[in-house]
Amino acid sequence: MSTYGLTPLELRRLRALGTPPRIQHFLDNLPYHHGNTAWSPRRVLREHRAHCLEGAIFAAAALRANGYPPLLLDLEAVFDVDHVLAVYRNDSHWGALGKSNFAGLRFREPVYRSLRELVMSYFDQYYNLRGDRTLRGYSQPVNLRRFDRLHWMTSEQDVWFIPEYLCHIRHRPLLSSTQERRLTRLDPRSRAAGLVGYSKESH
């Protein structure tokens, strides 16, 4: 069986996570990394911290080590930053893993019949600090196997080629222009709830 370039210890640590909920638990316990970086899963294991992008890439690697394809999906926003998820399927239904400063942009159980259903489950929790609802589109899942030759799981250099690819592929819109114009801001109580545990700076 391939080790994907990981050391035996690194591979054991990923396999020990075992299931998507346990991978998410690991992500939730990592300190949020405020840095302009794109660390590989190897570096996340070593540094023991991650931001949104790094957490999703790490989750994809952990999913792969436990028998799932390493899939990433990009959520596209306006007046906000994009958010990246690792996605997976159980019994033909989609779930997701994520690292975020916003409480509502993390784990989803695999109960969604389509990617659009899954993405829309993030709509009300996806907002900027003004309370604007900012989610507008999503990509198709990208299998990170396409970057195996670039050693995305073990690189000591930042893996910027992954977010660059995600930014340039087609994204499906979620809303019509009329729907966008009619959007309201999130109410203060919901906004505050989503910021529980928030640690300065973006998603």
C-alpha positions in Angstrom: 0.0 0.0 0.0 1.3 3.5 -0.9 2.6 5.7 1.9 2.2 8.8 -0.2 5.8 9.8 0.8 4.8 10.0 4.5 7.0 8.5 7.2 5.6 5.5 9.0 4.9 7.7 12.0 3.1 10.3 10.0 1.0 7.7 8.3 0.1 6.0 11.6 -0.9 9.4 13.0 -3.3 10.0 10.1 -4.7 6.5 10.1 -5.2 6.7 13.9 -7.8 9.5 13.2 -9.9 6.8 11.6 -13.2 8.5 10.8 -14.4 11.9 9.5 -15.7 12.9 12.9 -12.4 12.1 14.6 -10.5 14.0 11.9 -12.8 17.0 12.6 -12.2 16.7 16.3 -8.4 16.8 15.6 -8.9 20.0 13.4 -11.1 21.6 16.1 -8.3 21.2 18.7 -5.6 22.7 16.5 -4.9 26.3 17.3 -5.9 28.6 14.5 -2.9 29.6 12.4 -2.8 33.3 11.4 -0.2 33.2 8.6 0.0 33.8 4.9 1.1 30.2 4.3 -0.1 27.1 2.6 1.4 24.3 4.7 1.3 20.7 3.6 -0.2 18.0 5.9 3.3 17.1 7.0 3.9 20.6 8.2 0.5 20.8 10.0 1.4 17.7 11.9 4.7 19.1 12.9 3.6 22.6 13.7 0.3 21.5 15.3 -1.7 24.5 14.0 -3.6 25.3 10.8 -5.9 27.9 9.2 -8.9 27.2 6.9 -6.9 26.1 3.8 -4.3 24.1 5.7 -7.0 22.4 7.7 -8.9 21.4 4.7 -5.8 20.0 2.9 -4.8 18.2 6.1 -8.4 16.7 6.3 -8.2 15.5 2.7 -4.9 13.8 3.5 -6.4 12.1 6.6 -9.4 11.0 4.6 -7.1 9.5 2.0 -5.1 7.6 4.6 -8.4 6.1 5.8 -9.8 5.0 2.5 -11.6 8.0 1.1 -10.5 10.0 -2.0 -8.8 13.3 -1.0 -11.4 15.8 -2.2 -11.5 19.6 -1.7 -14.3 21.9 -2.5 -14.0 25.7 -2.7 -16.8 28.0 -1.4 -16.7 31.4 -3.2 -17.7 34.6 -1.4 -18.1 38.3 -2.1 -16.8 41.0 0.3 -15.2 38.1 2.2 -12.6 35.3 1.8 -13.3 32.0 0.2 -13.6 28.9 2.4 -12.2 25.5 1.6 -13.7 22.2 2.7 -12.6 18.6 2.5 -15.7 16.6 1.3 -16.5 12.9 1.5 -19.4 10.6 0.8 -21.0 7.8 2.8 -23.8 5.8 1.2 -23.9 8.3 -1.7 -24.5 11.3 0.6 -22.1 14.2 1.1 -20.5 15.4 4.3 -17.7 17.9 4.9 -14.8 18.7 7.2 -13.4 22.2 7.8 -11.2 24.4 9.9 -12.7 27.9 10.6 -12.7 30.8 12.9 -16.5 30.8 12.4 -18.3 28.1 14.4 -20.8 27.3 11.7 -18.3 26.6 8.9 -16.9 23.3 10.0 -18.2 19.8 10.1 -21.3 18.5 8.2 -22.7 15.0 8.7 -22.9 12.9 5.4 -26.7 13.4 5.0 -26.8 15.7 1.9 -28.0 14.2 -1.3 -26.2 16.7 -3.6 -23.2 19.1 -3.4 -25.6 22.0 -3.7 -27.6 20.8 -0.6 -24.3 20.5 1.3 -23.1 24.0 0.2 -26.5 25.6 1.1 -26.2 24.3 4.6 -23.4 26.8 5.0 -25.3 29.8 3.6 -26.6 31.4 6.8 -23.4 30.7 8.8 -21.2 32.3 6.0 -21.0 36.0 6.8 -18.5 38.7 7.2 -18.0 40.8 10.4 -20.6 43.3 9.3 -23.1 40.5 9.2 -23.4 40.4 5.3 -24.3 37.0 4.0 -21.4 36.5 1.6 -21.6 33.0 0.1 -22.2 33.0 -3.7 -20.8 29.9 -5.4 -19.0 26.6 -5.1 -16.6 24.5 -7.2 -16.9 20.9 -8.0 -14.7 18.6 -5.8 -11.1 18.5 -6.8 -9.2 15.2 -6.2 -5.8 16.1 -4.8 -4.3 13.1 -6.5 -3.7 15.4 -9.4 -1.0 17.0 -7.3 0.8 13.9 -6.2 3.7 14.6 -8.5 4.1 17.9 -6.6 4.2 16.1 -3.2 1.3 18.0 -1.7 1.1 15.8 1.3 4.7 16.1 2.3 6.2 19.3 0.8 8.3 21.5 3.0 7.4 24.4 0.7 4.0 26.0 0.7 1.5 24.2 -1.6 0.1 27.4 -3.2 -0.6 25.5 -6.4 -3.7 24.0 -4.7 -5.5 27.3 -3.8 -4.4 28.8 -7.2 -6.1 25.9 -8.9 -9.2 26.2 -6.8 -9.5 29.9 -7.6 -9.3 29.4 -11.4 -11.7 26.5 -11.9 -15.4 27.0 -12.6 -17.7 27.8 -9.7 -21.5 27.3 -9.8 -23.6 30.3 -8.7 -26.0 29.8 -5.8 -28.2 32.9 -6.1 -29.8 35.0 -8.8 -29.1 38.7 -9.0 -32.6 39.3 -7.6 -32.0 37.1 -4.6 -28.7 38.8 -4.0 -30.3 42.2 -3.9 -32.9 41.0 -1.4 -30.5 39.6 1.1 -30.6 41.0 4.6 -27.9 41.1 7.2 -27.6 38.5 9.9 -29.3 39.4 13.2 -26.9 40.3 16.0 -27.6 37.2 18.1 -26.9 34.8 15.3 -23.8 36.7 14.4 -22.5 36.5 17.9 -23.3 32.8 18.1 -21.2 32.1 15.0 -18.2 34.0 16.6 -17.9 31.8 19.7 -14.2 30.9 19.9 -13.3 33.5 17.2 -9.6 34.3 17.2 -9.0 37.5 15.2 -8.7 37.6 11.4 -10.5 35.8 8.7 -12.1 32.4 8.0 
